[in-house]
Amino acid sequence: MFPAPDNTMSADSSSVSTLFASGSKRNLILCLLLATCTLAIYNGVNQNGFINYDDDVYVTANRHVQGGLQSSTLTWAFTTFDAANWHPLTWISHALDYQIFKLNPAGHHYINLLLHCANVIILFLLLADTTKRTWPSLFAAAIFAIHPLNVESVAWVAERKNLLSMLFLLLALRAYQNYAAKPNVGRYAAVFVLFACGLMAKPQVITFPFLLLLWDYWPLERIRFASPQKAGEEHSRSLASLLLEKVPLLGLSVASAGVTLSA
């Protein structure tokens, strides 16, 4: 007699197929995979110490940061040009770290790692949702996670500003996606505030309004170069109207440029 067929394996395969058939469950699994791999690859940063290049300016010799989160620290963060920058949210982030971890470098480094991990996951979800292409989005997020250009930002305490500004940039892109789907003042305000937060972390995100024009072209496909030809195109807009839409955000960019030059 032949042994009875083992239905366990087929049942398991069916369960996996069902799981991946659901977009939300599949994305959750892929997010966990990205997070696990990112944390594993960069886990060694918690063995790093502080260095005497900028870490002293931002943490180890900064009496304001070492004051923790108090009113005087917040006032200083929003009024100082220390480190030749105006980035109050970065100062506040370091002050919060010091309040929790004092001068234990492992905590400061691990917060950097967690921020990078969050950026990787948000990037994946953002790309997957806007492009409707899960696997290319996963690949792009994985490359972003391990790209050598990001190593310095994760492994160097003083580069917290890069990670924070990227976080707010990605959140602003997500907010803009919501606004593009259903434009209203509240959703535009969310984009404006998140962009302002990005600038207050590091002014490197100053080109955000121009990035949005690329985002309008693809993947949001909001730019209309002629009259609508098919269903769905009635939600597209002319390039001129999209440029006008970005004027308040461009105003933030100009203000940030002025403040940065002053700093």
Protein Blocks (a to p, Z undefined) as FASTA:
>chain_A
ZZdddfklmmmmmmmmmmmmpmklmmmmmmmmmmmmmmmmmmmmmmpccdfehjlmmmmm
mmklmnopafklmmmmmmccghhiacfklmmmmmmmmmmnmmafklmmmmmmmmmmmmmm
mmmmmmmmmnopaklmmmmmmmmmmgmklmmmmmpmklmmmmmmmmmmmmmmmmmmmmmm
mgcfklmmmmmmmmmmmmmmocklmmmmmmmmmmmmpmnlpacfbdcfbghjlmpccfkl
mmmmmmmmmmmmmmmmmmmmmZZ
